[in-house]
Amino acid sequence: MAKNILLLEDDTLLAETLQELLESEGYDVTLVLDGGAAADASYEQRFDLYIFDINVPEISGLELLESLRSADDKTPAIFISALVDLNSISKGFEVGADDYIKKPFFPEELLIRVNAKLAQQSATILYGDLEYDSQAKLLRKEGRALALGEVQERLFELFIHNTDKVLDKDILMDCLERPSPTALRVALTKLKQTTGLNIQNLRGIGYILESR
């Protein structure tokens, strides 16, 4: 599944250049030209990465990221800015930036930083208030470790790695110790109650975990 990036940049030429480069690497890029539009986009959709210029119309990149962080939005963020004084850079990290690139820069430099940041994320899957480290098999809900039983753990793994894909009932049955339609319904009900996963039953087809 392609990673979603929100790009806030009011220099149209630079914005389109960066959008084209990132999309050529397989990323889905939502381009906005002012802070207000960026705020709206962040509420309407979940992104894997923010790239914000600082001096933009309506709401500055600094104010925007600060408000997102105060709303508990932990999406990684990179600032791209012509503000190169130490105070501005310090403020950028203070409000929650993960990286800061000084203008002018080569677009390829941004791409390297983006690839590195998203590679760090690849082992971690976020879903609502859940955070799952797929390498360590560690699940957290609202920051607290969440233990699942063996059957629920197997079901969870299947769903979380196949968001928005229909899973056949037979595949899910393989997760059960004593497979039966009733046992599957009970196991899925428990899983939904424990994790809050939005699992839907498509009658006669299978089950699907819908993204938020």
C-alpha positions in Angstrom: 0.0 0.0 0.0 1.4 3.4 -1.0 2.4 5.8 1.8 0.4 9.0 2.0 2.3 12.3 2.2 0.8 15.7 3.0 2.9 18.4 1.3 2.4 22.0 2.3 4.3 24.4 0.1 3.1 27.8 -1.3 5.8 28.0 -4.0 3.9 26.4 -6.8 6.9 25.5 -9.0 8.8 23.9 -6.1 5.6 22.2 -4.8 4.9 20.6 -8.2 8.5 19.5 -8.6 8.5 17.8 -5.2 5.1 16.3 -5.8 6.2 14.8 -9.2 9.4 13.4 -7.7 7.7 11.8 -4.7 4.9 10.4 -6.8 7.5 8.9 -9.2 8.8 7.0 -6.2 5.4 5.5 -5.6 4.1 7.8 -2.8 0.6 9.3 -2.8 1.0 13.1 -2.4 -1.7 15.5 -1.3 -0.5 19.0 -2.2 -1.8 22.1 -0.5 -0.7 25.7 -0.8 -1.7 27.2 2.6 -1.9 26.1 6.2 -5.7 26.2 6.4 -6.0 23.7 3.6 -3.3 21.5 5.3 -5.2 21.5 8.5 -8.4 20.5 6.7 -6.6 17.7 4.9 -5.0 16.4 8.1 -8.5 16.1 9.7 -10.0 14.4 6.7 -7.3 11.8 6.0 -4.6 9.9 7.9 -1.1 10.6 6.5 2.2 8.7 7.0 4.3 11.8 6.7 3.9 15.6 6.8 6.3 17.9 4.7 5.6 21.5 5.7 7.1 24.8 4.6 7.0 27.3 7.5 6.2 30.7 5.9 2.9 29.9 4.2 -0.5 31.8 4.1 -3.2 31.5 6.7 -1.5 29.2 9.3 2.3 28.9 9.4 3.9 25.4 9.3 5.1 25.9 12.9 1.6 26.8 14.2 0.1 24.0 12.3 2.4 21.3 13.5 2.2 22.6 17.1 -1.6 22.3 17.0 -1.5 18.8 15.4 0.9 17.7 18.2 -1.3 19.1 20.9 -4.2 17.1 19.4 -2.0 14.0 19.8 -1.2 13.7 16.1 2.2 11.8 16.1 2.6 11.7 12.3 6.3 12.2 11.4 7.0 15.7 10.0 9.7 17.3 8.0 10.1 21.1 7.7 11.5 22.6 4.5 12.2 26.3 5.1 14.3 29.3 4.0 14.5 30.2 7.7 18.0 29.1 8.5 18.7 30.9 11.8 19.2 28.7 14.8 16.2 30.1 16.6 13.8 29.0 13.8 15.5 25.5 13.5 15.3 25.1 17.3 11.6 26.1 17.2 10.9 23.6 14.5 12.1 20.7 16.6 10.5 22.2 19.7 7.0 22.0 18.2 7.6 18.4 17.1 9.5 18.2 13.8 11.5 15.0 13.0 13.7 16.7 10.5 14.5 20.2 9.1 15.8 20.9 5.6 17.1 24.4 4.8 16.2 26.0 1.4 17.5 25.9 -1.2 18.0 22.2 -1.4 18.2 19.5 -4.1 14.8 17.8 -4.4 16.7 14.5 -4.3 17.9 15.4 -0.8 14.3 15.6 0.4 13.6 12.2 -1.2 16.5 10.6 0.7 15.2 12.0 4.0 11.6 10.9 3.2 12.7 7.4 2.3 14.8 7.1 5.4 12.0 8.4 7.7 9.3 6.1 6.2 11.7 3.1 6.2 11.9 3.5 10.0 8.1 3.4 10.2 7.8 0.3 8.0 7.9 -2.1 11.0 5.3 0.0 12.9 1.6 -0.1 11.9 -0.8 2.5 13.2 -4.5 2.0 13.3 -6.7 4.4 15.3 -5.3 4.3 18.9 -3.4 1.1 18.2 0.4 0.9 17.5 1.7 -2.4 16.4 5.4 -3.3 16.1 5.3 -6.1 13.6 8.9 -7.1 14.2 8.7 -7.3 18.0 5.0 -8.5 17.8 4.2 -5.8 20.4 0.8 -4.2 20.4 -0.1 -0.9 22.2 -3.4 0.7 22.7 -3.3 4.4 23.7 0.4 3.8 24.5 -0.2 0.9 26.9 0.8 -2.7 26.0 -2.1 -4.9 25.0 -2.0 -8.6 25.4 -4.0 -10.8 23.1 -4.7 -14.5 23.3 -3.0 -16.9 20.8 -6.1 -17.1 18.5 -6.8 -13.4 18.6 -3.1 -12.7 18.0 -3.2 -14.8 14.8 -6.4 -13.1 13.6 -5.1 -9.7 14.4 -1.9 -10.3 12.4 -4.0 -11.3 9.4 -6.3 -8.3 9.5 -3.7 -5.6 10.3 -1.5 -6.7 7.4 -4.4 -6.7 5.0 -6.4 -3.6 5.7 -9.2 -3.0 3.3 -8.8 -6.4 1.8 -11.5 -9.1 2.0 -10.3 -12.2 3.9 -12.0 -15.5 3.1 -13.6 -17.2 6.1 -11.5 -20.4 5.4 -8.3 -18.4 5.9 -9.6 -17.0 9.2 -10.8 -20.5 10.3 -7.1 -21.7 10.1 -6.4 -19.4 13.1 -8.8 -21.3 15.4 -8.0 -24.3 17.5 -11.5 -25.8 16.9 -12.7 -24.2 13.7 -16.5 -23.6 13.3 -18.5 -20.6 12.1 -19.7 -20.0 15.7 -16.2 -20.1 17.1 -15.0 -17.7 14.4 -17.8 -15.2 15.2 -17.0 -15.4 19.0 -13.2 -14.9 18.3 -13.8 -11.9 16.1 -16.3 -10.3 18.5 -13.7 -10.6 21.3 -11.0 -9.2 19.0 -13.1 -6.2 18.1 -14.0 -5.6 21.7 -10.4 -5.8 22.8 -8.8 -3.7 20.0 -11.5 -1.6 18.5 -10.7 -2.9 15.0 -13.4 -2.0 12.5 -14.0 -5.5 11.1 -17.0 -5.9 8.9 -18.8 -9.2 7.9 -19.5 -9.4 4.1 -22.1 -12.1 4.0 -21.2 -15.1 1.9 -17.8 -13.5 1.0 -15.7 -13.1 4.2 -14.5 -10.3 6.5 -12.7 -7.0 6.0 -10.8 -4.7 8.3 -11.8 -1.2 7.1 -9.3 1.6 7.4 -10.4 4.6 9.5 
